[in-house]
Amino acid sequence: MPIACSAQMSLPPATPNATPDSTVRIASSDSRLNVAPRALQAPIGQSVDEAESPLALYGAIAANIAIAITKFVVAGVTGSSAMMSEAVHSTVDTGNGLLLFVGLKLSRRPASEEHPFGHGRELYFWSLIVAVLIFGLGGGVSLYEGVEHLRHPAPLRDPFWNYLVLAAAMVFEGASFAIALRQFSRESRDRPFWASLRSSKDPTTYTVLAEDGAALAGLVIAGVGIFLSHWLDMPQLDGVASLLIGLLLAGVAVLLVREARGLLIGEGVRPDTVRAIRAMTAVHPEVRATGLARSMYIGPHEVLFQMGIEFAPQTCAHDVARVSESVSGDIRRRYPMIKHISLSVLPAQ
């Protein structure tokens, strides 16, 4: 039976282990009413809107396949250690792109009883595998090549082909990087680049950006190493260039592992986002305080958010539902990635 707004009400504490799809239970002096306003709970198990095509990923895979084949051929012809390191680098990048593509496909599977929030975090697992491969294969093989070339230096044979391949690779890698950067800029809108990069939770974007950026830097290192090795007749410099490429790849891999680790163990939204949500909630006169806020990324563009709200003691069920619905709508409009919202009623102090 509906409760008149003039009726006195006591608001019991929220259940600590309440699931995101639980209702808010409000007790009145003469009856009990289960309130589950339409916008209070986001539907569980919705698939993430993946209308955008991972264009940056496709571009990186296509570019790396062509570059890797060419680099291996030229490395065999000229005997350049730096070029061999770059060939391994491009091969690893190709495999990484394919793994990210697999992870992207698996992450789009619909929700099930075993995975009620979908499979969005599958992509984070594969991004971790990619980072490990960059460190182990890309960085490790490049360091090995550099050490071997320092121990057994051999003069370059016809370095012209090295320069030609490096120039072509720069064009392909530059095009792939430009595609990834354009897509990233479109997603980040008007936010500063570095702030957007640090807050990005989409491995198909930030991993490709990191790989292509490292590839461009590696090409510069390889070109300088080959030039100095030939010009100064010091083949050891070619090995030094290979070592620098290995260290570069290892550094990028460590950064990617760190990001993947945070997302896999349950990283939440930034503290300034929580503060903004609290401020949006506090503008309602019926709200006395907000409680503990919990959040977690369950996909690149999908967040689960839970927060308790303490209402004034005389607040009626209708007003609780209205305020909760209004807060949920405000959160979704300002932060579209927060798709699952659970607001619970805290006891009046």
Steps between C-alpha positions, in 0.01 A plus 500: 500500500649840404619715786397863521790740493387645830543165678799463728762256383811335634770405251678176587864439415589365162602137488883493482504210258213618284533412136485774235149395395351506853219740585490774761279402795335783690304451823207723600284510812218295352635298210807401298568596144759368257621789288685422179480811281565457133837677497611389845660185367670464165400179326754232574672315220461757227759466230730793453421725210773418259385695202849634440720281287855443634646670194832565675539128569431399140741762369777388736464132404511571126800734530701266725454196274642684199782659700607179676540304176706778341723545805582129525602490133722806526649389835606174333651682204691769694577319827382792711429416866286810544293408194453146635382647832253717312379197302435310825331811640260521205427127519414527870282803429314301233434215742396746768250662269347162423480416872327829572258426217422162659454667838270760348280233343484295820420807711191569288331173591161557667449466874411162647407356837867426567606847383206731581699814415619368167855422390643850465800430724613224262668775299712594801631145528614495137656845534709357786613212275594758234710696750682182611576411138639847431728463802607141441518471122538859382729626774674170574589408142618855424728499805636158400569620145677807633723302736589247226588780259724664759676170567537412133481825298466466125508784245178591323444385144339758269324722760298673226225238536486567873433868440238422238310260727526733798352783294214279378440370851488856631223576253295193591551537874428871478172430320401240761590739782301782336191275474529398865559858610202629303270238650636567848453876459141446386426290808672739743316802356638824648704352784880549503688222325707372792206516743288303254777244444545439874125459552434284191379147580484372141803278423423499127578872499774565753692180418507580129607856579781373724614237248498738204674771702768251606528379140563851370761562770658161423526586133683822584739312730562234237560760229749695713677181605533371145618838371765546770612138470560541127634857510746442787574141396403382849262201466467491880272806478246289312491270803464798735197611299350154540553520877329838515203363305476212746503735799235717333269202446554374854409843640180519295410147608539587869261793460243282321529228766439757771185626330366150430566394860299789641202422277509125567497535879204740492598860431226755564421848374724790586453677837394824330217310330376373838518853642299634209231232549479582871459868416221420249322297767540759775311770306169327585357643825372156606859365511688538828820314409651240270669183614774276368529498121625189319580475132673260262575486129341185359589591141675775304183712492297343781508584871315364803424769762346461848438768760293545815281808554376627837166677474334732749296300761159619374568429132220294345530209259393708202773758560764231554408345166491839325839612633661162429368504145622856450849419633526191281401701193751774581778244539421334166483829312831628634683163505357276225747220583329448839236257379419306820389723789389380842387758757415378851326679786711558811348530852442851628758597762 
